[in-house]
Amino acid sequence: MHQLAARKETHAVILYVVRHGQPIGHGGGPSTPNPGLTPTGQRQAEQVAQQLEAWGIDYLYSSSQARAIETALPVHRRLAVPWAIWAPACETDRRNWPKNAGLPPEERAAARTVREDDHLYYRPLSELAKEYGASVEQPIAWPDHWWPPLRLETQDEAYARGRSVLSALMKRHRAEDRVALVCHGAFGSVLLSLLCECPPAFHNRFSHTHAGITRVDIDEKGAVSLRFLNYVEHLSGEGLITETVDPVLPRFPRPDESGERKESS
């Protein structure tokens, strides 16, 4: 069935959770606190844009981290849909949750200040808005210098942030809206755990390869259907699967080289 035909049959918000493309430093190379994409990651981002065009989306969101912005940018350029950059959709330091929870509150508070060298790696939301033409109206109160509140985050704080992001999305969108959110591996797992009403976990319960896509349908009553997880069929080309996470999905048609949609065989 043609992909857009399904749009007329659903009475749900369709949410595509997209993990960013391969970041600089993946695989052991030099990196920075806020890396952008490798050339491979940029190719992955272009193919994400092509796939989302085939499925059709109405709204685009991304975190404010460079690797998510650089993944969302080709989508925005190709589809010309409204784009919002949300700092609360940034990655969380999942591996350090237990350690962070044991730190004295004053130590965690002291870490959440702007450091002298932060300007080398991070850009305020106001600057991101000017460069990319995206909205930076945040779903919850959040500072223009968006990165310090994320430091030494605990599991409880990450899940609270995830609830705020999901609540804001559901307030903004109605049934039949198609929404893409470009975020991260651990935070994407947090979002999906919340949507599926799973208990908090210290591991990534829902894993994505770089540029993997998951679809969740949320109806008017809040019922959630996980349609597919970690879709990677759009990543055509040698070396574009940069992590070995098994996809869990049905087969879907993939855009051909011209960007036209193919029918299922």
N, C-alpha and C positions, 0 to 999 in steps of 0.2 A: 504493500500500500504506500502511496506517496506520503512522505513524511508530514507535509502540512495538512493533509486530510485529517490526521488525528487531532488537529487543533480544534476542529468543530465538534468533536465528540467528547472532549474532556470538560469537566466543570471544576477544575482545580488550578491552583497556581502551580506551574511547572518550574521547578528550581533545578538548574544545572550547577553542581558544585565542581569547580575546575581547579585542579592543582596547577601551580605555575610550571613553566618549563625548566629545563636543567639550569641551575644557577652556577655562576662562576665559583670555582673551588670544589665542585662535586667531583668525587673520585680522588681527592687528595691534593689537588693543585692549590696555589695561593688564593686566598679569598679576602673578604672584608666583612665588617659587621653587617653590611646591608648590600649584598651582592646583587648585580643584575644578571642577565642571562648570557650564557655561552652562545657561540654561533649555532650550535645544535639546539639550544633552548629557543633561539629566535626562530629557527625552522619549525620547531614544535608549536610555537605560538602562532605562526602563520597557518598551520594546519588546524589548530584549534579554531581559529577564525573562520576557516573554510567550512569546518564541520558545523559550527554554530549557525553559520549562514544557511546551510542546508536544512537544519532543523527549524530555524527561525527563532529569534529572541526579540523581546521588546525593550528590555532594560539590562544594563551591565553594571556590576559592582566589582570592585577589587579592593584588596588591602592597600595600604600606603607603602608597603615595602617594595623595593625596586624590582625584584624578580616577579612580583605579581603585577605591578604596573606595566612592565615590559611585555608580559603575557597578554594583558588586557588591551594594550594599545593597538595591535593589529585587528582585534575584534571591533574596537571602536571605529577605526579607520574604514574597515570593510563594510560594516553594517550601519554606521552613523546613528546608533541608538544612544539614548541618554546614559551617561557614565557617572557614577559616584565613587569616589575614593574614600573608603572607610578605614580609619586606623583600628577600630575595634575588631576588624577581621584579620589582623596580623597574626603571625605565627606565635606559638607559645613554646617555651623551653620545657617540653614535656619530660625530658630525661632528668631534669633538676627539680621537678616538683617536690619530691620528698625532702630534699635538702633545703629548698627555699622555705618550705612550711616550717622548718625547725629554726630558722633564723630569727633573731630578735626583731621586733617590729621597727625599732629605730634604725637597724642596719638596712632593712629593706627600704625604709623611707629615704635614707641617705643616698641610696643607689639611684633613686628616682629623681635625679636632678640632671640638668643639662651639663655635659662635660665640655672641657675646653676644646677637645678635638672632634666633637660630634659633628661639626659643620663639614668635616671631610667626608662623612659617610651618609648623613641624613639631611633631608630638606623639609622645611615646615610645610604644613598643608597649604598655606596661602601661596607658596611658590609652586607647589604641584598644580594647583588650580590654574595659575597663570600659564604654565607650560603646556598642560594637556587639555585645557578647556573643560575639565571635569568639575562636577560639583564636589565640594568638600564639606557640605553640611553633614554633620556627624549624627549617627543614630542615638547617641547618648552624649552627655557632656564630655568633651575631650579637648585637650590643649592643642594649639597650633604646632608646638614642638611635641609631636605625637609619640615619640619613642620612649622617653623615660618611664611612663606608667607601665610599660611592658616588662621592665627589668625585674628579675627575681620573682616572677609571677608564680603563684601557687595553683594547684589544681582547682581549688574552689574558685579562685579569681578567673581562671580560664573558662570554666563552665558558666560562671555568671556572665562573662563577656559574650559567650556563645548564645546564652538565652536572650541577651539584649539585642544581638544582631538578628536572630530569628524573629523576635517580637517586632522589631522595626520593619523587617521585610514583610511580615504578614499584615501590618497596619498600612503599609504603602501599596499593597498589591491586591488585586481582586482575581476571582476565578477567570481562567483562560489567559492570564498574563504569563509570559515566558521570561524567566529571569535567569541570568548567569552571574555567578559569584566566583571570581578568581581569588583563591586563597592558598592554603598551605596544607602540608601533610598532616601534622598533628592537629591543627585547628579545624581542618576539614573533618577529621575523625570525631572531634568534640561535637561539631554541629550535627553530624549524622547520628551520633550516639544520643543526643538530645532529641532529635526528630523521631528516632525509633524507640524512645523511652527506655534506653539501656542505662544501667547504673554507670557512674563514672569509672573510668579505667585508667591505669597508668601506662598502658600500651596503646598503640594505634589499632583500635578495634576494626576500623574501616580504612584500608590502606589504598593509596593511589601511587601509580608511577608518575613521573613528571609528565604533565599535560594530560593526565587521565581525567575522565569526565564521569560524574555520577548524576543520575536523574532521580529526583524525588518529586512526587505529586502530592499536594496538600489541598484537600477539598475544603468546602465552606465550613464544615463542622470540625475541621482540624485533623481529620483522619489522614494518615500518612501512608503512601505507597512507595516503596523503594523499587523503581522500575529497572534500573541497572546500576552496576557499581564498577568503577574503574574501566570505562570504555576506552579502548585504545586503537580501534580499527582505523581511525583517521590518521594515525601516525605511520604513513606509508613512506618508506625510504630506508636505506641502510643506516643503522646506528641511531634511529630515532626512539627506540625503546631503551631508555637510559637507566632504568631500574627494573628488577625482575619481580614485579608484583603481579600475581595471576589475576587477570580480569574475571569478573563475574557478570555476564551480560548475555543478552540475545544478540544475534547478528542483525545489523542494520545496514541499509545502503549507505555508501560512502560517496561524497562528491567526486566526480571525475576531474580531469585536469582543467576543464573549462569552467568548473564550478557548478555545472548542472547536477541535479539530483538523479540518481539512478533508482530504478524500480527493483524491488526484491525479486530474486529468482524463484 
